[in-house]
């Protein structure tokens, strides 16, 4: 990712002469391509403008990543209807703005602009002409019916990169179905392999399919920006929850496709590595894994059960998988004798991965989280300050940061219309009187 972003910032904004020569042949035919911005503050996407028609999780998560890297994100929300539906996904809610804390998780560094997409279609067209990327997550065909689909917008903004996030894609028998994380996770097999071995299916504790779809989308958008720099052409990107979820099956999918092996639930355990799971301790749970026979030997040494490392039943991982039940029972009997903290002290400086199963409170009280300054406190226009988990990626030469709190609904409507589209105050007042904007 670091190498890619260096390439992105170098080629997207400060092209070499040879690169510019290749691109200029195509760019000469495109008069609507926005001017190439200069990087003035270290953000690799400084000057890139995103027209964000998304709501809920996957789309907003994608555009937040782009915003963290410096893109200007104009979050278009429904006027007089509360905006993004996730603003009401609580409790808990913020005291003054009444926005849910759920909304805070995916919407920092953005500007909220309330526009009625039907009555304010012309405003969207004008914004599209000034923007580099449009991201939307409506059911396929919905925006086409409103004359806001890719084919309509590329006529006035041929440079536009138009990214659609949907539940199941634009084709196939499920295309028109609404898409939600846990449904895609169900149909895509994740719930089938999540949960205790003899228990019912279980969802992951966060919307991992939504988040992964947003991650795929943000990477695709960066690639499309590079492609446009080379060719001068925008394009359509399709990303969907279902395909993302199936891709996330990784080795489980490969096991079936290449060996005909269907999967089952393993709880915290692993189908191919033993031990690799959580164990109950005297006061909680501890998770560890031995990805090699050498690590298994080291674990046995720390547990003072060296003889097991030489036992023919457990000497290799293949042996341990075969005799899983016996070795796991032996380890369970040992781990319940001490607290998680005592075990972590005993495992200090080991080469195998190990850690306690923390509560969320314990996560944010962890000394490492504090040392890397991952939690950011941001000033909020209605609630004083809010806290967010900052970007997990750091660059050696670029800036990736949480700069502004998630906006209140419509906070930047006037600002964007005035500064980006050069609307007069009287024009803005007229639009508001007609309830086209809020």
Secondary structure, DSSP 8 states (H G I E B T S, - for coil): -HHHHHHHHHHHHS--HHHHHHHHHHHTT-S-S------SSSBTTTT-EEEEE--SSHHHHHHHHHHHTT-EEEEEE-TTTTSSGGGG--SSB-TTT--BHHHHTT-TTEEEEEB-TTTTHHHHHHHHHH-SEEEE---TTHHHHTT-SHHHHHHH-TT-EEEEEESS-SSSTTTTS---HHHHHHHTTTGGGSS-TTS-----SS-HHHHHHHHHHHHHHHHHHHHHHHHS--EEEEEEHHHHHHHTTHHHHHHHHHH-------TTS-SSSSSEEEEE-SSSEEEEE--SHHHHHHHHHHHT-HHHHT-TTTSSHHHHHHTHHHHHHHHHHHHTTS-HHHHHHHTTT-SS-EEE---HHHHHH-HHHHHTT-EEEEEETTTEEEEEE--S---SSSB----S----TTTTHHHHHHHTS---HHHHHHHHHTTSB-
